[in-house]
Amino acid sequence: MTSSLTHPDRRTNASPPPAESGRWAVATLALCMLLSSLGTSIANVGLPTIAQAFGASFQQAQWIVLAYLLAITALIVAAGRLGDLVGRRQLLLSGISLFTAASILCGMAPTLFGLVAARVAQGAGAAIMMAITMAAVSEAAPRERTGGAMGLLGTMSAVGTALGPSLGGWLIAWWGWPGLFLINAPLGVLALVLAKRYLPLDQRPRGMVRQGFDPAGAVLLVAVLVAYSLAMTMGRGSFGALNAALLAVAILGMGLFTLVEKRAPAPLIPLEMLHRAGLLAGFGMNSLVMTVVMATLVVGPFYLTQALQLSAAQVGLVMSCGPVITALTGIPAGRLADSWGASRTRIAGLGLMLLGCTALVALPSGFGIPGYVIPLGLVTAGYALFQTANNATVMADVSSADRGVVSGLLNLSRNLGLITGASLMGAVYALGSAAGNVLPAAPAAAAAGMRITFGVAAGLVMVALAIAVFTSGKDADRPM
């Protein structure tokens, strides 16, 4: 890759000053994060309308959401490694283009199968955008502002998640279901223009040897992740023979993947890199925390509906508090990580999450909505602190050559936590409410199920907190 330092003619006289260009570069990455997270949440509200339009069952329509998530989960590590090899700016431009074109195809799909196929392509573009945006932060922002930039990315992810249902409902009312996907076209074009204008050119240090891509490892990892994701999501809450078979395939495939990576001349994931305790700790804590966060999304609606007897509109309003709090605390959390130290901020965030989970276990349902919203606020604010600090810590000392694959692994740990949490926490709630099907649970049973679920969640946070304390290093005493 040519460097802007060796070819100054690639920069025009009209280029903005470096500081201004850096701010626009971070804003561009934030827009990419917004688009990818919006793609996850905006389609959910349209599933009944799409199912009716294509004469499909609701279970068939759910593949519109599942296909997007599967594509992101399966491809995000390979996308990160590819960015390390071909250049992150170049790959991000390709990812934005793919996401935008696939969004248009989604809106024009004549059949449900065509829509699902287009969603796979859209998810592939989103995987590239998610992997590259985090990896490119250190090139777009100075080190002392990395935490703030990470906080902005977290904020935009939360905004996309929170905005999706309400924006989707408005788009369906005015444009019909195609509007859910066509809205991405102008935003994608804007992101493409900004990325071409403001993202720094890819640079490769002199003497650095370009490694090859590992197609065998990539295919095996995709197969493993798809098998695990399907094992956790198929069966509508039950874990049957098919789920067990898929899980066995994932375990065997992971063993085969490890053998292939050990022998590969240019492995997709350099296994020696995983010997760094800080990286493994960051990935592990990320999965544990996201498992807990998914509990609020999966169990919360059942508790609010069954135990507190809220209407659908009231449930939606209460559930929106979580993403809103995350969005509001993301940027301050980044600034705190910059000034206070990422390790301290990470531990403080986990402490808040533990306090919130404990309150959800201890407070009786007689406290009503405040008894849920206040602890939920502690959990989500703590999550914002943890996520920003953990992302900054994991990405801090990674070499430029591995930044993309580490970003992909960090996002993968997040997605695996969400997928595992949806299955695990849903099963815990069903068991705790003493009902195989959680829908008819009585108020007392629903409250018991919620307390047991968040008791398990508190245990997971305690494990993450112990890891954070054990691995806290010198960065606890210095700014990022």
RAHUVEN-V425237 format. One record per pair of residues at least 12 apart in sequence whose C-alpha atoms are under 7 Angstrom apart, sorted by the first residue. I is the first residue (numbers start at 1). J is the second residue. Records with the same first field share a line. If there is no record, write none. Layout:
BEGIN
I: J  J
END
This chain:
BEGIN
1: 202  203  204
2: 202  203
3: 201  202  203  204
4: 201
21: 198
22: 140  141
24: 198
25: 140  198  199
26: 137  140  141  149
28: 191  194  195
29: 133
30: 152  153  156
31: 191
32: 129  191
33: 129  130  153  156  157
34: 156  157  160
36: 126  130
37: 157  160  161
38: 160  161  164
41: 161  164  165
42: 164  165  168  180
43: 65  180
44: 65
45: 165  168  169
46: 177
47: 61  62
49: 177
50: 177
54: 111  112
63: 116
64: 116  119
67: 116  119  120
68: 119  120  122  123
69: 123
70: 226  229
71: 120  123  124
72: 123  124  126  127
73: 225  412  415
74: 222  225  226
75: 124  127  222
76: 127  128  131  408  412
77: 405  408  409  412
78: 218
79: 127  128  131
80: 128  131  132  404  405  407  408
81: 268  404  405
83: 132  404
84: 401  402  403  404
85: 210  211
87: 202
88: 132  202
89: 199  201  202
92: 128  129  132
93: 192  195
95: 125  126  128  129
96: 125  129  188  192
98: 122  125
99: 122  125  126
100: 184  185  188
102: 118  119  121  122
103: 122  181  182  184  185
104: 181  182  185
105: 118
106: 118  119  181
107: 178  179  181  182
108: 178
131: 404  407  408  411
132: 404
134: 407
135: 403  404  407
137: 149
143: 480
144: 338  480
145: 338
146: 392
147: 334  335  337  338  388  389  392  480
148: 331  334  335  338
149: 334
150: 334  388  392
151: 330  331  333  334  388
152: 330  331
154: 330  388
155: 326  327  330  331
156: 327
158: 323  326  327
159: 323  327
161: 323
162: 320  323  324
168: 180
211: 266
212: 266
213: 266  268
214: 266  267  268
217: 257  260  261  268
218: 268
220: 253  257
221: 257
224: 250  253  254
225: 250
227: 246  247  249  250
228: 246  247  250
229: 419
231: 243  244  246  247
232: 419  420  423
233: 423
237: 423  427
278: 471
279: 394
281: 467
282: 390  394
283: 410  413
285: 464
286: 413  414
287: 413  414  416  417
288: 417  460  461  464
289: 461
290: 414  417  418
291: 417  418  420  421
292: 421  457
294: 418  421  422
295: 421  422  425
298: 422  426
299: 426  429  450
301: 315
303: 446  447  450
306: 441  442  443  446
307: 443  444  446  447
308: 368
322: 376  377  380
325: 377  380  381
326: 380  381  384
329: 381  384
330: 384
333: 384  385  388
334: 388  389
337: 389  479  480
338: 479  480
339: 479
340: 478  479
341: 475  476  477  478  479  480
342: 389  392  393  475  476  480
343: 389  472  475  476
344: 476
345: 385  386  389
346: 385  386  389  390
347: 465  468  469
349: 382  383  385  386
350: 382  386  461  465
352: 378  379  382
353: 378  379  382  383
354: 458  461  462
356: 375  376  378  379
357: 375  379  454  457  458
358: 455  458
359: 375
360: 372  375  451  454
361: 451  454  455
365: 447
425: 453
428: 453
429: 449  450  453
430: 449
432: 448  449  452
433: 445  446  448  449
END
